[in-house]
Amino acid sequence: MESDFREDIRQALEVLKKGGIILYPTDTIWGIGCDATNVEAVARVSELKKRESSRSMLVLMENPNLLNSYIEEVPEVAWDLIDVADKPLTIVYPGAKNLATNLIAEDGSIGIRITEERFTQQLIQRFHKPLVSTSANISGEPSPAFFDEVAPEIVEGVDYVVQYRQEERMPSSPSSVIRLGVSGEVQILRK
């Protein structure tokens, strides 16, 4: 089983390094992902989801110490929020940098979640870059609770489908979302 896990990571890495897109389990729901620094890969994800390119997607990282590489100035309150979060938390930060331009919102912000999930943590560590994470659905359709609910169009549209956790039936839900302002203002977008 552990060899299957390692093989999944190896194959997903190979696809990501070539600018491909993957279907993978996250700390919330199944997601479509790609290299968060690759403009073409991000465009392919938007196209697959039939999503307006002006709608931003979030980014997964495995270590909060990487935030300074992708955010101009991390508001001080972010560190406390990350420390006390008891469930997946996406924080929308101002001043995104070093990411695909079509991933960053018009106001210069980006949503980032620090993942605690084993597969995504190891994949991101080995990839050495953050990953795009967006729900594995066509825009406007319900987000799939389980792998079996992912539309065939999505499964066929990615370059690699991760095998790990496909059989799971644990209910999952999207993360909480908080927007931080430059001066540390906090706005709860989704509990």
N, C-alpha and C positions, 0 to 999 in steps of 0.2 A: 504494500500500500504506500509506504514512504517513497519507494522508487517511482510510483505513478505520480506522486506529488512533485517530486524533483523533475520528472519528465515534462509535466504540465508547465512548470516554471521555465524549463529550458526552451520548450516550443513557443510559449508566449513571449519570452525574451527575444527569440529569433525574429518573430513577426514584428514586435515593437521596434526593434533596431532597424528594420527595413521600411519603417513608416506605415506598417499595417495597423489594423484595428482588431481588437479582441472582445469576446463576450466572456465576462468573468464574475465570480462571486465577490461581493464587497462586504464591509461591516454592516451594511444595511440591506439592500436588495441587489439583484443581479444587474450588472452594469455593462455598458459599452465603453471601452477605453482605448486610448492611444497615447502616444508621446505628447505631453502637454506643451512641448516646445516646437512641435512640427505643424506648421500652418496647413499643409496639404492633408495630413492625417485628421486634423480637427475638422476640416471642410468635409472630408469623407463621412465622419461621424454625423455631422449635421445633415448631410444629404441622405444618409441611411435612415435617420429618424424623421426625414421630411420636415425638418425644423428650420425656422427662420434663422439665418446666420447671426442676426442681431441679438438672439437669446443666448445668454452666456451659459456655459456649463461649469461644473466645479472640478476641482483638482484634488487628488489624493496624494498625501505625503506620508512617510512612515516615521518621520522624526521632526518634532517642532523646531529643532535647531536649524532646519533648512529654510524656515520662513524668511529669514533675512536675505536669502539669495533670490527670493521672488516677490518680496514686498519692500517698497522704498523705506518705510519706517513702520515697524510693527508697534501698534498701540500697546502700552504697558499692560492694560487690562486683559489683553489677549492671553498672556501667560497664565494669569489666574483662572480665566475661563477654561483653558485647556486642562489645567491641573485639576479643577473640580468637576469637570464633565463626567457624569456617570453613565451617559449613553452617547452614541455618535453625535458629534456637534460640528456643523459646518459654520465657519466664520467668514463673512464677507469683509475683506480688507480693502482699504483704499490704496492706491499707488502700486498696482501690479507691475512687475518688470520681469524680463528674461523668460517670458512665456509667449506662446503663439499669439500674434496680435488679434486673430479672430476668436480667441478664447476669452479675451479681456472685454468686460462690459464697456459701453460707451463712456461711462463716467470714470473709467480707469480702474474699476474694482474687479476683484476676483474672489470667488468662494473657494475656501480650502478646508479640507477635513484631514485631521491626523488619524490614520487608520490604526486600529488595534487588531485587525483581523490577520491571522497568520499568513494566508496565501498572499494577500496584497502587500503586506509588510515585506515579505521576502522578495517578491517580484520587484517592488520599487527599490529595495536595497541593492539588488543585483543590477537593475536597470540604470541606477544613478541619476534618475530624472523623475519628476512627478508624473502622475498619470491622470488623464482625463477620466472622469467618472460621471456618466449620465445614465439615467434609467434605461433599461433594455426594452424600450417600447417605441412605437411610432408616436410622434408628437400628438398630444391630445387624447391618446388612448390610455387606459389604466396601466399603471406600473405593475409588472408581473411580481406576484408574491413568491413564486417558486420558479425554478428553471423550466418546468414543463409548461408554464404559462407564457413563456417568451414566444412571440410570433415567429412562424417559420421564416418570414421575410427578413427578420433580424438575424436569426441563426444562419441563414444562407448568405447574408450580406457582409458578415465579418470574415476576417482571414483566419481566425483561430477561435475555437470554442473550448474553454477550459473544462476539463472533466470533473475536477475536484468540486465536491459539495453539490453535484447535480441532483442527488437523491434526497437531499434535505427537505424536510417539511416543517421546519421551525418557522412560525410566523415572523415576518420582519416588517420593518416600517422605515420610511425615510428619516433622515437625521433632523435634529433641531437645527434651525438656522438663525444666526444672529449677525447683524451688520454693525461694524465698528466704524466710527468716524475718526478723522485724523487726530482729534483731541481726546479720543477715548469715549465718545458718545456711544451708547449701546441701544440698539433697536432690535427687538425680537420680531423676526419675520415668520417663524414657524416653531411652535413648541414641540 
